[in-house]
């Protein structure tokens, strides 16, 4: 037990020990409802105070290390200010975690507090194992190598750990009104006229119910297909035309996103 505590509170594990403590406090307060988790939300209240309280200790540990090890210790120490900034610094060494290597590893696809927590945890684990393997009599250069090696291994481990979480934080953006113009809908009402009509259009899910109208006399009925050609903001209705009103070349153009606009413009000019 004494050897474990010595490794825990000595370089190179001590910076990650403190950061791991901050991370633990953050998630504890999230579970208790003291802090709201908003993806990249900041630590407030008690967690921020805890982060500020350990800053002095981290600086002292960093100052005790010279050369490259000192620089690494101070970099980690600086990241502890403000609580969540420690997690962000651990993931990218700065505010941008979605560029270059970090983007390839998937760090920008989940909230920084999550990827940062994983990064700190794995860094702590690897430095603990590395320090135990080296022994208490290891030199500064060897310990610095363990620190750098642990950080590199933690990047790979964190990338693997957060991959299953990506889908939970990324959903397809909701379709906007103009996205449906040029789409084919299916009539769900018994008739469609200039004041009444309903239809459904695919939105990548169960489909969206629309209030549709057609100014011209038509034979649209339930189950028929129609082309959405516009949206009336005043009445919040979608303007449609039967598919059998389209010319053969217009029907072919519906499969080409670049030509759909020409079809819509043609239909709008001939309306009335």
N, C-alpha and C positions, 0 to 999 in steps of 0.2 A: 504493500500500500504506500509506503514511504517513497519507493522508487517511482510509482505511478504519479504521485503528487509532484515529485521533483521534475519529472518529464513534462507534466502538465503545465507547470509554472516556469519553465525555463525555455530559452531559445532553442529551436525555432517554433515550438508549439504555442508559446504563450500569446502571440498576437491572435492566433486563431481561437485560442481558448476564450479570450475576451469577446471576440466577435461572435463566437458561438453562444456565449451567454447573452449577448444583446439580442441575437436572433431568437433564442429561446424565450426571452422576456416578451419580445414582440408578439410571437405566436400565442403565448399564454394570454396576453391581454386581448388579442383578437378573439380567442375562444371565450374569454370572460365577457366580451362585449364592451370592454373599456375603449378599445380602438377599433374603428371600422375598417375592414379590408376593402380597398377600392382598386385593387390591381397594383398600382404603383403608389399607394397611399403612404403618407409619412407616419412615423411614430410620434405620438404625442404624449403629453402628461408624464406618467411614471417612466415609460420606456425611454423617452428623450432624456429625462433626468438621469436614468441609469447609464445611458451612453456617455453623458457629460461627466459622470462621476468616475468612470473608468479611464477617461482620456489621459489624466495625469499619470496613471499607472502605466499605460501603454507608452507614453513618451519616455518615461524613465527606462522601460525595458528597451526601447529603441535606441536611446542614447548610450546604453551599455554595450551595444554592438557596434563595431567599427567597420569601415570600408563598405563593401557591397551589402553585407548583412544589415548594417545600420540603415542604409538607404531603403532596403526592403521593409525593415521593421517600421520605419517612419512612414512609409507609404501606406502600410496597413493601418498604422495608428491614425493617420489623417482621415482614413475612411470611417473611423468610429464616431466622428462628430455627427450629432443629430440622429443617431440610430439607424434609420433606413438608408442613409447615405453610405453607411458601412457595407450594407448589402450590395448597393449599386457599385461601390468601388471594388468590391470583391469580384463582381461579374465582369467589369470592363475597365476598371481603373479610371473611370470617368463617367459622365452622364450618358454617353452614347454606347449602347450595348448591342446595337443591331447592324453595325457596319463591319465589313471585312470578315475576319475569322469568326467573330462572335455571331455574325449573321448566319454563317455556314453551320456553326454548331447549334443554332436554334435558340440562342439566348434572347433574341428580340421577339420571340413568338409566345413567351409567357411573361407574366408580371415579374419585374426585377426583384421584388422581395422574395419570390419563390426560387428563381434561379440563383439569386445571391445566397439564400439560406442553404441550398444544396451545395453550392461552391464552397462556402465556409465549412460546412460539415465534412465534406470529403477532404478538404485541405487539412482540417484538424486531424482526421483519421490517419491520413498518410504521413503527416509530420510526427504523430505519436508513434506509429509503427517504425518510421525511419529513425527517430531518436532512440527508441528502444533497441533497435538493431545496431546503431552506432555505439551506444553506451555512453556513460557519463563523462568519460575522458576524451571524447572526440573533440577535434579542433574546430576552430571557427569556420575554416574553409569547408570542412565536411558538413557541418551543420547548415551552412549557407546552401550547399548543394542539395541537401534534403529539402530545404525550404523551396527552392526553385523547382526541384523535381516533383514535389508534392503539389505545387500550384498547377503544373502542367498536367499531371495525372488527374487532378480534380476537374480541370476543364473538360477532359474527355468523359469522365464519370458523370459529371453534371449534364453534359449533352445527352448522354444515354438515358439518364434518370428523368429528364423533363420531356422527352419525346412523347410519352403516352399522355401528357397533360396538354399538349398543343391544341388538340381538337376541343378541349373543354373551354378554351379561351378565344377560339376563333370560330365565328359563325358567319354564314353568308350574309352580306349586307341586305337590308330589306329593299325590295324592288320599288323604285320610284315611279310616279305616274307616267312620265315620258318614256320609261322603259317598255311599257306595254303597247305603245303606238307602233304599228307594223306587225303586231302579233296576231295570231289566229285564235279566236275565242269560240266557245261552244254555247249556243243558245240554250237557256234553261227555262224560259217562259213560253207560253203557248203562242205568243205573237210579239212582234217588235214594231213600234211606230215612232212618231216624232216625240212622244211623251213617256212611253213606257217600254220596258224590256229588261231582261236580266240575262246574264251570261257568266261563264266561268273562264278563267285563263290560267294557264300553268305558271306558277311562281317558284318552282323548285321544291314545293312542298305539297300540301293538300289542295292547292289551287285557291284562287281569289275570286270572290263573287263581285260582279260589276253591274252597275246600273247603265244599260246601254239604250241608245236611240238610233233610229234611222229615219231621216226626213222624207225620203222617197217611199212610195208605196212598194211593198215587197211581200214575199211569201215566206219569210223566215218563221220557223217554228222550232219547237224543242228538239234538240239534237243536231240542228243544222250548224254549219261552220260559217263564220263571218270574220272579216278583216277589221281590226281596230285602226281607224284613220285619224282620230283626234280626241281631244279632251276639252270639254267646256267647263271652265273654272266657275262660271256663274251658277250653273245648275249642277255641277259636279257629276256630269254624265259623260259616258264614252260614246263617241260617234262611230258607227260601224257600217259596213256595206257587205252584202252577201258575196260569197266567194264566186258564185256563178256570174256575177257582173264583171269579173276581171277578165282581161284579155289573156290569151295563152302565154304571151311574153311576160305579162305581169305576174302570172302564177309562177313562172320560172324564176322571176326576179326575187320572189319571197325567200328563196333559199340563199340569196346572196345579200349579206348585211349591207354591202356598199350600194346596192341598187334598190333597197327597200324605200329609201327616202324619195327616189324618183317616182315609185309607184304611188306613195302617199300624196305627193305633190300633184300627180296626174288626177288622182281620185278627188282631191279637194277642188281642183279647177273645174271638174265636170259635175260637181254637186249642184243640186238646185233644180 
